[in-house]
Amino acid sequence: MYQWVEYEESKEYEENGETKRETRYTYNTEWKSEVVSSRHFDREITHLNPSAMAVESFTAVASEVNVGAFFLGTGLIDQINNFKQMSLAQMGNPHADVTAQGDYFYQSANPKNPEVGDLRISFWYAGVSLGDTQSGPVDSVSVIARQKGGVLSPYKTKSGGVLELLYLGTLNAEEIFNAEHQSNNLKTWALRGAGWLLMFIGISLITKIVYTLVDWFPVLRDLVSLGLKIFALCVSTSLSLLTIALGWFFYRPLVSLLLGAISVGIIVLAKSRVPAKKYQ
């Protein structure tokens, strides 16, 4: 549906020794597949969107999906995601108030100059089993699962996990497991990075009270801000490495000990940079 979309842009500036924030709102009309609520817009009156869509998006799945002589289980079907847009070039207008243009059906008085509330409908498909000139060639997939009769279903491993993999293209078992291993590595490091970021933000927020105490002194304020950021960086990095080390202790003890040593070393190094107090 064609709707108003609000964009927010903020910037900070200094005025009379104080940090202030200025927020600017801009609006644009775009095609969106979900309803964009305009109730919380900064300028709602002049940028109203409909509260609901006349046609909701949905996904229709065939009752039986097969690869060769075997039927796929629900988990494998859900992994088929190579959606392609269906061409509507050879289709006529399905209704009097609906116009076909390109690969879309429009419910609009003027599809080239739509108004807020107009609809645009398209169709997408995946998992082609009968190739033709419209849908393209047949899709090839490689599956690792449990064969139970004529159905490919999840395989429960000894560790309690579930093995149910589907990859597009023709791959052997080694290639599939390598691809899965790389995918798991990326997810693991992404979670570790997110954990470190959350820890850094948390420590920064905790130490922000120190910054507020010196907010009235510009030079001292900047130095304290830099010091607190370095402190949050060191502590969050050290704690993140220590957490990873504990998780690897039973599986990779040498790597775990190395990470633990690095995490302690960061704190020791940071502490050694602090000048010692002189006593007279």
C-alpha positions as CSV (number, residue, x, y, z in Angstrom):
1,M,0.0,0.0,0.0
2,Y,1.2,3.5,-0.8
3,Q,1.8,5.3,2.5
4,W,3.5,8.1,4.3
5,V,6.8,7.2,5.9
6,E,8.5,9.4,8.5
7,Y,12.3,9.7,8.8
8,E,14.0,11.2,11.8
9,E,17.4,12.9,11.8
10,S,19.0,14.1,15.0
11,K,22.2,16.1,15.6
12,E,23.8,17.4,18.7
13,Y,25.3,20.8,19.1
14,E,26.9,23.0,21.8
15,E,25.2,26.1,23.1
16,N,26.3,28.1,26.1
17,G,28.4,25.2,27.4
18,E,25.4,22.8,27.1
19,T,24.9,19.9,24.8
20,K,21.6,20.1,23.0
21,R,19.8,17.8,20.5
22,E,17.9,19.0,17.4
23,T,15.6,16.6,15.7
24,R,14.3,17.0,12.2
25,Y,11.4,15.0,10.6
26,T,11.0,14.4,6.9
27,Y,8.2,12.6,5.1
28,N,8.0,10.6,1.9
29,T,5.4,8.4,0.2
30,E,6.5,4.8,-0.5
31,W,5.1,1.4,-1.2
32,K,5.0,-0.7,2.0
33,S,3.9,-4.3,2.6
34,E,2.9,-3.5,6.2
35,V,0.7,-0.8,7.6
36,V,2.7,2.2,8.7
37,S,1.0,3.8,11.7
38,S,0.8,7.5,11.4
39,R,-0.5,8.0,15.0
40,H,3.0,8.7,16.4
41,F,4.1,10.9,13.5
42,D,5.4,14.3,14.6
43,R,3.1,15.9,12.0
44,E,0.2,13.4,12.0
45,I,-2.5,15.7,10.7
46,T,-1.0,16.3,7.3
47,H,0.4,12.8,6.9
48,L,-2.4,10.4,7.6
49,N,-2.2,6.7,6.6
50,P,-5.1,4.2,6.4
51,S,-5.4,2.1,9.6
52,A,-5.7,-1.2,7.7
53,M,-5.0,-2.8,4.3
54,A,-7.8,-4.0,2.1
55,V,-5.6,-7.0,1.1
56,E,-3.2,-8.6,3.5
57,S,0.0,-10.4,2.4
58,F,0.0,-14.2,2.9
59,T,2.0,-17.2,1.9
60,A,0.2,-20.3,0.4
61,V,2.1,-23.6,0.7
62,A,1.3,-26.7,-1.3
63,S,-0.1,-29.5,0.8
64,E,2.5,-31.9,-0.7
65,V,6.0,-30.9,-1.8
66,N,8.2,-33.6,-3.2
67,V,11.8,-34.0,-4.2
68,G,11.9,-36.9,-6.7
69,A,10.1,-39.8,-5.0
70,F,10.2,-38.3,-1.5
71,F,7.9,-35.8,0.2
72,L,9.4,-33.0,2.3
73,G,8.5,-32.4,5.9
74,T,7.4,-29.0,7.1
75,G,10.8,-28.0,8.4
76,L,12.4,-28.6,5.0
77,I,9.6,-26.8,3.1
78,D,10.1,-23.8,5.3
79,Q,13.8,-23.6,4.1
80,I,12.8,-23.1,0.5
81,N,13.1,-19.4,0.2
82,N,14.4,-18.7,-3.4
83,F,11.3,-16.6,-4.2
84,K,11.0,-15.1,-7.7
85,Q,8.5,-12.5,-8.8
86,M,5.8,-13.8,-11.2
87,S,5.5,-12.1,-14.5
88,L,2.0,-10.6,-15.1
89,A,2.8,-9.3,-18.6
90,Q,0.4,-11.7,-20.3
91,M,-2.5,-11.3,-17.9
92,G,-5.3,-9.0,-18.3
93,N,-7.1,-6.8,-15.8
94,P,-8.8,-9.2,-13.3
95,H,-11.4,-6.6,-12.1
96,A,-12.9,-3.4,-13.3
97,D,-11.0,-1.2,-10.8
98,V,-7.8,-3.2,-11.0
99,T,-5.1,-2.4,-13.6
100,A,-2.3,-4.7,-14.6
101,Q,1.0,-2.8,-15.3
102,G,4.4,-4.5,-15.4
103,D,4.5,-7.2,-12.8
104,Y,1.9,-5.6,-10.5
105,F,-1.8,-5.2,-10.2
106,Y,-2.8,-1.7,-9.1
107,Q,-5.9,-0.5,-7.4
108,S,-5.4,3.1,-8.2
109,A,-6.9,5.8,-10.4
110,N,-3.4,6.5,-11.8
111,P,-0.7,3.9,-11.2
112,K,2.0,6.2,-12.5
113,N,1.0,8.9,-9.9
114,P,-0.5,6.9,-6.9
115,E,-2.1,8.4,-3.9
116,V,-1.9,7.4,-0.2
117,G,-4.1,4.3,0.3
118,D,-3.7,2.9,-3.2
119,L,-2.8,-0.8,-3.5
120,R,-0.1,-2.6,-5.4
121,I,-0.3,-6.4,-5.6
122,S,2.4,-8.8,-6.8
123,F,2.9,-12.6,-6.7
124,W,6.0,-14.5,-5.8
125,Y,6.8,-18.2,-6.1
126,A,9.5,-20.7,-5.0
127,G,10.3,-24.4,-5.4
128,V,9.5,-24.9,-9.1
129,S,8.9,-28.6,-9.8
130,L,7.5,-28.3,-13.3
131,G,9.5,-26.0,-15.4
132,D,7.9,-23.9,-18.2
133,T,8.4,-20.7,-20.0
134,Q,6.7,-18.6,-17.3
135,S,8.1,-20.1,-14.1
136,G,11.5,-21.0,-15.4
137,P,13.6,-24.1,-15.0
138,V,13.1,-26.7,-12.3
139,D,14.8,-26.0,-9.0
140,S,17.4,-28.5,-7.7
141,V,17.9,-29.0,-4.0
142,S,20.2,-31.0,-1.8
143,V,18.7,-32.5,1.4
144,I,20.1,-34.0,4.6
145,A,17.4,-35.5,6.7
146,R,15.9,-38.8,8.0
147,Q,14.2,-41.0,5.4
148,K,11.0,-42.5,7.0
149,G,9.2,-44.3,4.3
150,G,8.6,-41.8,1.5
151,V,9.0,-38.8,3.7
152,L,12.1,-36.8,4.6
153,S,11.8,-35.8,8.2
154,P,14.0,-34.4,11.0
155,Y,16.8,-36.6,12.3
156,K,17.5,-36.4,16.0
157,T,21.2,-36.6,16.9
158,K,22.7,-38.2,19.9
159,S,23.4,-34.8,21.5
160,G,19.7,-33.9,21.3
161,G,19.9,-31.7,18.3
162,V,17.9,-31.9,15.1
163,L,19.4,-32.4,11.6
164,E,17.2,-31.2,8.8
165,L,19.1,-29.3,6.1
166,L,18.0,-28.1,2.6
167,Y,20.3,-26.2,0.3
168,L,19.6,-25.0,-3.2
169,G,21.7,-26.6,-6.0
170,T,23.4,-30.0,-6.2
171,L,25.8,-30.5,-3.3
172,N,27.4,-33.5,-1.7
173,A,27.2,-34.2,2.1
174,E,30.7,-32.6,2.7
175,E,29.8,-29.4,1.0
176,I,26.5,-29.1,2.9
177,F,28.1,-29.6,6.3
178,N,30.9,-27.1,5.4
179,A,28.3,-24.5,4.4
180,E,26.4,-25.2,7.6
181,H,29.6,-24.9,9.7
182,Q,30.4,-21.6,8.1
183,S,26.9,-20.3,8.8
184,N,27.0,-21.4,12.4
185,N,30.4,-19.7,12.8
186,L,29.0,-16.4,11.4
187,K,26.0,-16.6,13.7
188,T,28.2,-17.4,16.7
189,W,30.5,-14.4,16.1
190,A,27.5,-12.2,15.4
191,L,26.0,-13.1,18.8
192,R,29.4,-12.6,20.5
193,G,29.7,-9.2,18.9
194,A,26.2,-8.3,19.9
195,G,26.9,-9.4,23.5
196,W,30.1,-7.2,23.6
197,L,28.1,-4.2,22.3
198,L,25.4,-4.6,24.8
199,M,28.0,-4.9,27.6
200,F,29.8,-1.8,26.4
201,I,26.6,0.2,26.3
202,G,25.6,-1.1,29.7
203,I,28.9,-0.1,31.3
204,S,28.8,3.2,29.5
205,L,25.4,3.9,31.0
206,I,26.4,2.9,34.5
207,T,29.5,5.2,34.4
208,K,27.5,8.1,32.9
209,I,26.7,9.4,36.3
210,V,30.4,10.3,36.7
211,Y,30.1,12.4,33.5
212,T,27.1,14.3,34.8
213,L,29.0,15.4,37.9
214,V,31.6,17.3,35.8
215,D,29.2,18.3,33.0
216,W,29.6,22.0,33.9
217,F,33.4,22.0,33.3
218,P,34.0,21.8,29.5
219,V,37.7,20.8,29.5
220,L,37.4,18.4,32.4
221,R,34.1,17.0,30.9
222,D,35.8,16.0,27.7
223,L,38.7,14.3,29.5
224,V,36.4,12.4,31.8
225,S,34.2,11.4,28.8
226,L,37.2,10.0,27.0
227,G,38.4,8.2,30.1
228,L,35.0,6.6,30.7
229,K,34.8,5.4,27.1
230,I,38.2,3.8,27.4
231,F,37.2,2.2,30.7
232,A,34.0,0.8,29.2
233,L,35.9,-0.5,26.2
234,C,38.5,-2.3,28.3
235,V,36.1,-3.8,30.8
236,S,33.5,-4.9,28.2
237,T,36.2,-6.5,26.0
238,S,37.8,-8.3,29.0
239,L,34.5,-9.6,30.3
240,S,33.4,-10.7,26.8
241,L,36.6,-12.6,26.3
242,L,36.3,-14.2,29.7
243,T,32.7,-15.3,28.9
244,I,33.8,-16.9,25.7
245,A,36.7,-18.6,27.5
246,L,34.3,-20.1,30.0
247,G,32.1,-21.4,27.2
248,W,35.1,-23.1,25.5
249,F,36.8,-24.5,28.6
250,F,35.5,-28.1,28.2
251,Y,35.8,-28.2,24.4
252,R,39.0,-26.2,23.7
253,P,40.9,-25.8,27.0
254,L,44.0,-24.3,25.5
255,V,42.0,-21.6,23.6
256,S,40.0,-21.0,26.7
257,L,43.1,-20.4,28.8
258,L,44.6,-18.2,26.2
259,L,41.4,-16.0,26.0
260,G,41.3,-15.9,29.8
261,A,44.9,-14.7,29.9
262,I,44.2,-12.0,27.3
263,S,41.1,-10.8,29.2
264,V,43.1,-10.5,32.4
265,G,46.0,-8.9,30.5
266,I,43.7,-6.2,29.2
267,I,42.8,-5.1,32.7
268,V,46.4,-5.4,33.9
269,L,47.6,-3.3,31.0
270,A,44.9,-0.7,31.5
271,K,45.7,-0.5,35.2
272,S,49.5,-0.1,34.5
273,R,48.8,3.0,32.4
274,V,47.2,4.7,35.4
275,P,49.9,6.8,37.1
276,A,50.7,5.7,40.6
277,K,50.0,8.0,43.5
278,K,53.1,9.7,45.1
279,Y,53.4,9.7,48.8
280,Q,55.7,12.1,50.6
